[in-house]
Amino acid sequence: MRIPPNRILNILVFISASAMAAPKGPPPPGVPPPPGLPIDGGVVVCLVIALVYGLYKIKDIKTKKTLN
């Protein structure tokens, strides 16, 4: 029994097409996300500083009134 040439050609094309469709490796990494900036990183510190400054100004204004 002889194999027809068309069948051999079809088998070679199928094998080469399978080799071309093989995965090449992992895809490249995506775009990195923007840097995370914490919104509440120093809110407590700023509130404490504002409170201390406010108390200082109130004390300063009261002492200036008593001196006049």
Backbone bond lengths (Angstrom), bond angles and torsions (degrees), N, CA, C in turn:
res aa  C-N    CA-C-N  psi(-1)  N-CA   C-N-CA  omega(-1)  CA-C   N-CA-C  phi
1 M - - - 1.452 - - 1.519 108.26 -
2 R 1.286 114.26 126.16 1.452 121.09 -177.74 1.531 109.95 -102.07
3 I 1.393 116.93 137.35 1.463 121.39 177.99 1.527 107.99 -84.72
4 P 1.324 117.19 127.86 1.466 119.11 179.96 1.531 110.99 -67.33
5 P 1.339 118.61 148.43 1.473 122.24 -178.84 1.522 112.95 -61.49
6 N 1.317 118.10 -31.24 1.471 119.97 179.05 1.525 110.89 -62.66
7 R 1.296 116.35 -38.57 1.462 120.00 -178.71 1.535 110.38 -67.48
8 I 1.310 117.81 -40.76 1.465 121.63 177.39 1.524 109.87 -63.55
9 L 1.303 117.00 -43.37 1.465 121.20 178.59 1.528 110.80 -62.84
10 N 1.321 117.18 -41.95 1.468 120.68 178.82 1.529 111.20 -63.20
11 I 1.323 116.72 -40.86 1.469 120.32 179.53 1.532 110.48 -65.52
12 L 1.329 117.84 -42.47 1.470 120.68 178.57 1.529 111.76 -64.24
13 V 1.308 117.38 -40.81 1.476 120.74 178.21 1.524 110.03 -64.39
14 F 1.313 117.57 -42.40 1.463 121.20 179.97 1.530 111.17 -63.42
15 I 1.320 117.47 -43.61 1.464 121.28 179.91 1.529 110.92 -65.83
16 S 1.319 117.49 -42.66 1.471 118.91 -179.68 1.523 111.22 -69.63
17 A 1.339 117.53 -35.07 1.469 120.02 177.67 1.521 110.15 -66.85
18 S 1.317 117.51 -36.58 1.469 120.89 178.30 1.522 110.61 -66.07
19 A 1.320 116.84 -37.96 1.465 120.20 179.29 1.524 110.97 -68.58
20 M 1.329 117.56 -33.36 1.468 120.88 179.58 1.524 111.53 -73.06
21 A 1.322 117.10 -28.09 1.460 120.87 -177.38 1.522 112.31 -87.18
22 A 1.311 118.70 -1.39 1.464 121.75 -179.36 1.531 109.28 -65.40
23 P 1.325 117.65 146.11 1.463 119.80 179.96 1.534 111.05 -64.22
24 K 1.307 115.72 141.79 1.468 121.50 -176.58 1.520 113.16 -92.44
25 G 1.286 118.45 -17.86 1.461 121.91 -178.29 1.513 109.36 146.67
26 P 1.319 116.97 -177.42 1.464 119.40 -179.23 1.526 110.82 -69.50
27 P 1.320 116.55 149.80 1.463 119.65 179.00 1.530 110.12 -70.44
28 P 1.320 117.57 159.76 1.466 119.55 178.67 1.527 110.69 -66.41
29 P 1.318 117.25 152.89 1.471 119.35 -179.57 1.521 110.96 -65.79
30 G 1.308 114.94 151.02 1.459 120.84 -178.86 1.523 111.50 -76.08
31 V 1.307 114.39 -175.82 1.465 121.42 179.19 1.525 108.32 -70.94
32 P 1.339 118.25 131.44 1.471 118.97 -179.41 1.530 110.29 -68.74
33 P 1.319 116.65 147.90 1.462 119.36 178.75 1.530 110.35 -69.31
34 P 1.317 117.48 158.84 1.465 119.31 178.16 1.522 110.13 -64.68
35 P 1.332 116.92 155.91 1.468 118.49 -178.66 1.525 110.73 -63.44
36 G 1.303 115.06 138.91 1.463 119.75 -179.67 1.511 110.43 -79.97
37 L 1.297 115.84 121.08 1.457 120.69 178.11 1.519 107.97 -108.60
38 P 1.327 117.51 114.12 1.454 119.18 -177.77 1.527 110.99 -68.32
39 I 1.311 115.20 129.46 1.465 119.62 -179.63 1.518 110.04 -77.14
40 D 1.329 116.89 -38.00 1.460 119.99 -174.58 1.523 112.13 -103.15
41 G 1.310 118.86 25.50 1.453 121.46 -176.93 1.515 113.48 -63.96
42 G 1.318 119.32 -41.17 1.451 121.07 -176.61 1.513 113.16 -127.10
43 V 1.328 117.47 22.82 1.464 120.33 -177.17 1.522 110.99 -64.95
44 V 1.312 117.27 -42.45 1.472 119.87 -178.33 1.525 110.02 -65.14
45 V 1.315 117.24 -41.65 1.471 120.77 179.21 1.525 109.93 -63.40
46 C 1.324 116.62 -43.40 1.474 119.55 179.12 1.522 111.46 -63.89
47 L 1.329 118.05 -38.97 1.463 120.43 178.54 1.526 111.54 -65.39
48 V 1.319 116.77 -40.10 1.468 120.18 178.45 1.523 110.32 -65.38
49 I 1.323 117.38 -43.08 1.463 120.93 178.69 1.523 110.29 -63.32
50 A 1.351 117.41 -42.01 1.464 120.79 178.94 1.530 110.77 -64.37
51 L 1.330 117.57 -39.86 1.463 120.98 179.09 1.525 110.92 -64.93
52 V 1.325 117.13 -44.49 1.468 120.75 179.25 1.523 110.24 -64.20
53 Y 1.321 117.52 -42.97 1.469 120.58 179.10 1.525 110.96 -64.64
54 G 1.337 116.30 -40.42 1.471 119.43 178.01 1.518 112.16 -62.60
55 L 1.334 115.96 -43.74 1.471 118.98 177.70 1.527 111.36 -64.37
56 Y 1.328 116.91 -37.65 1.470 120.80 177.27 1.531 110.64 -62.44
57 K 1.341 116.53 -45.04 1.470 119.60 -179.06 1.530 111.50 -65.72
58 I 1.345 116.31 -39.33 1.468 119.33 178.20 1.524 110.11 -62.84
59 K 1.323 117.45 -43.89 1.464 121.53 178.75 1.525 110.52 -64.11
60 D 1.344 115.87 -40.66 1.466 120.80 179.90 1.524 111.28 -63.20
61 I 1.332 116.75 -42.75 1.472 120.17 -179.57 1.531 110.39 -67.51
62 K 1.311 117.04 -39.72 1.473 120.07 179.93 1.522 111.02 -66.35
63 T 1.334 119.23 -38.62 1.447 120.64 -179.96 1.530 110.91 -70.58
64 K 1.323 117.09 -32.47 1.471 118.96 178.04 1.518 110.89 -69.59
65 K 1.351 117.86 -33.43 1.463 120.63 178.90 1.527 110.88 -70.37
66 T 1.310 116.88 -35.94 1.455 119.49 -178.09 1.521 111.61 -74.93
67 L 1.339 116.93 -25.96 1.460 120.32 179.48 1.530 111.42 -77.31
68 N 1.302 118.65 -25.16 1.473 120.99 -178.50 1.460 111.67 -81.65
